[in-house]
Amino acid sequence: MESTSIFCPTSEGPPAEYVSAMADLEKRAGRGELTLRQVRHEIFALRERYGAEVALVMQWAARSH
């Protein structure tokens, strides 16, 4: 399966769709609907989908808290 990035990352902040998807993952994990392995897989898939490098994701997280 070939992955395609749908977002050109910038340091401005994450796209709304990324934020929404991460919030959904947090809620589902909090309710026990996902295992840690599933959450990790979903997070890596989101990062790949949005073309976000680890350093950029860390910047987004730091700004959101």
N, C-alpha and C positions, 0 to 999 in steps of 0.2 A: 504494500500500500504506500503510495507516494503522498507525503504531506505537503501542504501548501500554506505558506504564511499569508494571513489575511490582513496583517497590520504591519505597518512600518514603524518600529518602535522609536520613541523619542523619550527624552527625560521629562517631558511635560506632565506625564502621568498616564496611568493605564486607561484604555478605552472603557467606556461604560459597560460594554458586553463582557469584558474580562472581569470587571469588578462584580457584576451580577453573577457570573458563573462561579467565581470564587466564593461569594456569599452563599450561593446555593450549596456548594460543596461543604462549607462549614456547617450549615444547618443540617444537611443530611448526615454528616459525620457525627454531629452532636446528638442526633436522634438514634445513632447506632445503626443507620442504614448502610453504612460503608465500613469496610475494614481499613486498617491503616494502609495495607497494600493497594487497595482500590483507590484510596485518596491520593496516594503518591502517584499512581498511574494517571489519574485524572489531572493532577496538577502539572505533571510533565507534559501531558497531551495539550493542555491549555497553553503552556509556555511555548510549545512548538507551534501550535496553531497561530498564536499571535506574534511569533518571531521574537519573543522576549528572552534575552540573555539573563543569566542569574543575577549579575550585578544590577541590571536595570530593574528587575523584579524586586530586589532588595531596596532600591531607592524608592520605588512605589510604596512598598510596605512601610518604610521609615516615615514617609510623608503622610501616610494615612493614620498613623497612631500618634 
